[in-house]
Amino acid sequence: MSQGHRFNVLWLEDHVEFIKEYEDELKKQLDAAVFHAESYTKAVSLLGEKHFDLFVLDIELEGERFTGIQFADLVRSSASYINAPILFVSMHSHFSYRIIAQYRNCSFLKKPFEKTDFVLQCGVLLNVGDCLLQYHQSSMITIPITKQIQIEINPQNISYIEINRGELSIQYIDGRLEKVLCSSGAFKALLRTIENDKCVLKQIHRSVIVNINQIKDIEIQKNTGLVWLFSDSIPKPLGNRYREKISSIIHGIKEGSNG
């Protein structure tokens, strides 16, 4: 704990101007002192000077041969930080799957992000009670399987949801697969639940919903399309009428392949 502040946060970010407004919000909302490192070398130096309660790490560092992921490995190699909370940030959401698979006690935010989302994620990782309550109340969605049965899921943990002949398949990022028989209106009720623009679940086909953060690649042809997910070797169909819903993802993947 820092003198005069509840938490110490080390933020590795190569664009200094990006941090300021978020830094002020962390101080105000979480009573956190933010220590900024614009390079891997500076972050290593700070690591030897203070104890930190949270690490915010930009994955890609301009002009650096090291990445935020490599710094995370360094952090976790220390007995003092073996389970330290880490928030990874990047413009490319495909990093989220690697991070989830490799690290514990971490989270991921895709740039650009809202200040409220950033503070909430930091608060959850720091085990701040109000943030934990807000996160768990807002993140869970309810699926009415039948008139008598409902299940709750966290969209962030889902890879895809698919319905086939009255059977709802829920594929989780960690590999679990749940299959449940459902009533005829269950899938439509789920679609109404995820209409919120901030929900990571988006419909890509009349019978398929995917987590947009789990999209690895998209193939577009004249009348057909395929969506490849990190956690599945078989692509999902992309219907023409649903392309607009994930147009920003398609654009981002094209930009990445051209860059």
C-alpha positions in Angstrom: 0.0 0.0 0.0 1.3 3.4 -0.9 1.6 6.3 1.5 -1.7 8.3 1.3 -3.3 5.8 -1.2 -5.0 2.5 -0.9 -3.4 0.8 -3.9 -0.3 1.1 -6.1 -0.8 0.4 -9.8 2.0 0.0 -12.3 0.9 0.9 -15.8 3.1 -0.1 -18.8 1.9 2.0 -21.7 4.0 3.6 -24.5 1.5 6.4 -25.2 1.7 8.8 -22.3 -1.3 10.9 -23.4 -3.6 7.8 -23.3 -3.2 7.4 -19.6 -4.0 10.7 -18.0 -7.8 10.7 -17.9 -7.8 7.0 -16.7 -5.2 7.7 -14.1 -7.3 10.5 -12.6 -10.3 8.3 -12.5 -8.4 5.5 -10.7 -7.3 8.0 -8.1 -10.8 9.3 -7.5 -12.7 6.1 -7.6 -10.3 3.5 -6.1 -7.8 5.7 -4.2 -5.0 4.2 -6.4 -1.6 5.8 -7.1 -0.6 5.1 -10.7 3.1 4.7 -11.6 3.6 5.0 -15.4 6.2 3.2 -17.4 6.5 4.1 -21.0 9.0 1.3 -21.7 9.8 -2.3 -20.6 13.0 -1.1 -19.1 11.3 1.6 -17.0 8.7 -0.9 -15.8 11.5 -3.3 -14.6 13.1 -0.4 -12.8 9.8 0.5 -11.0 9.3 -3.1 -10.1 12.4 -3.0 -8.0 11.5 0.3 -6.3 7.9 -0.3 -5.0 5.4 -3.0 -4.2 2.4 -3.0 -6.6 -1.1 -4.2 -6.0 -2.1 -4.3 -9.7 -0.4 -4.3 -13.1 -2.0 -2.7 -16.2 0.0 -3.9 -19.2 -0.2 -2.7 -22.8 0.6 -5.8 -24.9 2.2 -4.2 -27.9 4.9 -1.6 -27.2 6.0 0.6 -30.0 9.7 0.5 -30.7 10.2 -2.3 -28.1 11.4 -5.8 -28.7 9.7 -6.8 -25.5 5.9 -7.0 -24.9 3.5 -6.6 -22.0 3.1 -10.4 -22.0 6.9 -10.8 -21.5 6.7 -8.3 -18.6 3.8 -10.3 -17.1 6.0 -13.4 -17.2 8.7 -11.5 -15.3 6.2 -10.3 -12.8 4.8 -13.8 -12.2 8.3 -15.2 -11.8 8.6 -13.4 -8.5 7.3 -15.1 -5.4 5.8 -11.7 -4.3 3.7 -11.5 -7.5 3.0 -15.1 -8.3 -0.7 -14.4 -8.2 -0.7 -10.7 -8.8 -3.7 -9.3 -10.6 -3.0 -8.1 -14.1 -5.1 -6.2 -16.6 -3.9 -6.6 -20.2 -5.0 -4.0 -22.8 -4.6 -4.0 -26.5 -6.3 -2.9 -29.7 -6.4 -6.5 -30.9 -8.9 -8.8 -29.1 -7.3 -12.0 -30.4 -4.8 -11.7 -27.6 -7.6 -12.3 -25.1 -7.7 -16.1 -25.7 -4.0 -16.6 -25.2 -4.1 -14.6 -22.0 -7.1 -16.5 -20.6 -5.4 -19.8 -21.4 -2.0 -18.8 -20.0 -2.6 -16.7 -16.9 -4.8 -16.7 -13.8 -6.1 -13.7 -11.9 -6.1 -11.5 -15.0 -8.5 -9.7 -17.3 -8.4 -8.1 -20.8 -9.8 -4.9 -22.2 -9.8 -4.0 -25.9 -8.8 -0.5 -26.7 -10.4 2.0 -26.8 -12.4 1.4 -23.7 -14.7 3.5 -21.5 -13.4 4.9 -18.2 -16.2 3.2 -16.3 -15.3 -0.2 -17.8 -11.6 0.3 -17.0 -12.2 1.4 -13.4 -14.6 -1.5 -12.9 -12.1 -4.1 -14.2 -9.4 -2.7 -12.0 -11.7 -2.7 -9.0 -12.7 -6.3 -9.6 -9.0 -7.4 -9.8 -8.3 -5.5 -6.6 -11.2 -7.2 -4.9 -13.0 -3.9 -4.1 -16.4 -4.8 -2.8 -18.5 -2.3 -4.6 -16.8 -3.2 -8.0 -17.3 -6.9 -7.4 -21.0 -6.4 -6.7 -21.5 -4.2 -9.7 -19.6 -6.6 -12.0 -21.4 -9.7 -11.0 -24.8 -8.1 -11.1 -24.3 -6.6 -14.5 -22.4 -9.3 -16.3 -24.7 -12.3 -15.8 -27.5 -12.9 -18.2 -30.5 -15.2 -17.8 -31.6 -17.8 -20.4 -35.1 -19.2 -19.9 -34.7 -22.8 -21.0 -38.3 -23.7 -20.3 -41.1 -22.0 -18.4 -39.9 -23.6 -15.2 -36.1 -23.6 -15.7 -33.6 -20.7 -16.2 -29.8 -20.7 -16.3 -27.4 -17.8 -15.7 -24.3 -17.4 -17.8 -21.5 -14.8 -17.9 -21.1 -13.8 -21.6 -17.4 -13.2 -21.0 -16.9 -16.9 -20.4 -18.7 -18.1 -23.5 -17.2 -19.0 -26.9 -20.5 -19.6 -28.7 -24.1 -20.7 -28.3 -25.9 -22.7 -30.9 -29.4 -24.2 -31.2 -30.2 -27.3 -33.2 -33.6 -29.1 -33.2 -34.5 -27.9 -29.7 -31.1 -28.5 -28.2 -29.1 -25.5 -26.9 -25.3 -26.0 -27.0 -23.2 -23.6 -24.8 -19.5 -23.8 -25.5 -17.3 -22.2 -22.8 -13.9 -20.7 -23.5 -12.3 -23.1 -20.9 -13.5 -26.1 -23.0 -16.7 -27.1 -21.2 -19.7 -27.9 -23.4 -23.2 -27.8 -22.0 -26.2 -29.2 -24.0 -29.7 -28.7 -22.8 -33.1 -29.3 -24.3 -35.1 -26.1 -24.4 -38.5 -24.7 -25.3 -39.1 -23.2 -28.8 -38.8 -19.6 -27.5 -35.6 -20.0 -25.5 -33.3 -18.9 -28.4 -35.4 -15.8 -29.2 -35.5 -14.9 -25.5 -31.7 -15.1 -25.4 -31.5 -12.8 -28.5 -33.6 -10.2 -26.7 -31.3 -10.5 -23.7 -28.1 -9.7 -25.7 -29.5 -6.8 -27.7 -27.4 -4.5 -25.5 -24.6 -3.1 -27.7 -22.1 -3.6 -25.0 -22.7 -7.4 -24.7 -19.9 -9.4 -26.3 -22.4 -12.0 -27.6 -23.6 -11.3 -31.2 -25.7 -13.3 -33.5 -23.9 -14.3 -36.7 -26.4 -16.9 -38.1 -30.1 -17.7 -37.5 -29.0 -20.4 -35.0 -25.5 -19.2 -33.9 -24.3 -16.6 -31.3 -20.6 -16.0 -30.8 -18.4 -14.1 -28.4 -16.9 -11.4 -30.6 -13.7 -11.4 -28.5 -13.2 -15.0 -29.5 -13.2 -14.4 -33.3 -9.9 -15.4 -34.8 -10.7 -14.9 -38.5 -13.6 -14.3 -40.9 -13.9 -15.4 -44.4 -16.2 -13.4 -46.6 -17.5 -14.6 -50.0 -20.3 -13.3 -52.2 -23.1 -15.3 -50.7 -21.5 -17.1 -47.7 -19.2 -16.4 -44.8 -17.3 -18.3 -42.2 -16.3 -17.3 -38.7 -13.3 -19.0 -37.1 -13.1 -19.0 -33.2 -10.0 -19.5 -31.1 -11.5 -22.3 -29.1 -13.0 -24.3 -32.1 -11.5 -25.9 -35.1 -14.7 -25.9 -37.1 -15.9 -22.6 -38.4 -19.3 -21.2 -37.8 -21.6 -19.9 -40.6 -21.9 -16.2 -41.1 -25.3 -15.2 -42.5 -25.5 -12.2 -44.9 -28.1 -10.4 -42.8 -25.9 -10.5 -39.7 -22.7 -9.2 -41.2 -23.5 -5.6 -40.1 -23.6 -6.7 -36.5 -19.9 -7.6 -36.6 -18.8 -5.2 -39.3 -16.2 -3.6 -37.0 -14.7 -7.0 -36.3 -14.5 -7.8 -40.0 -12.9 -4.4 -40.6 -10.4 -4.9 -37.8 -9.3 -8.3 -39.1 -8.9 -7.0 -42.6 -6.8 -4.1 -41.3 -4.7 -6.4 -39.3 -4.0 -8.7 -42.3 -3.0 -5.7 -44.4 -0.8 -4.2 -41.7 
